[in-house]
Amino acid sequence: MRKNLLILAVIAIAVYLVGVESAKSRGKNYEDLRHQLERLWTSPDAKKSRKRMARNARKTIEKASKNLLGS
């Protein structure tokens, strides 16, 4: 599980860096990309989606633990 998270983190960082370099090569400031990411993160729809995903993950973990423990 930790290996998967590490791989996802590395991929996310690589994508960010490639995006920044791409924006710089087009003559845009990397701040534009940062502001777009910030707007996406603070968007009400994105917040709702993250909460929903967290709730579903908790339910899945609870189900899996019950199945594993045989309760």
PyMOL commands that set and color helices and strands:
alter all, ss='L'
color gray80, all
select helices_A, chain A and resi 2-25+30-42+44-69
alter helices_A, ss='H'
color red, helices_A
deselect
rebuild
show_as cartoon
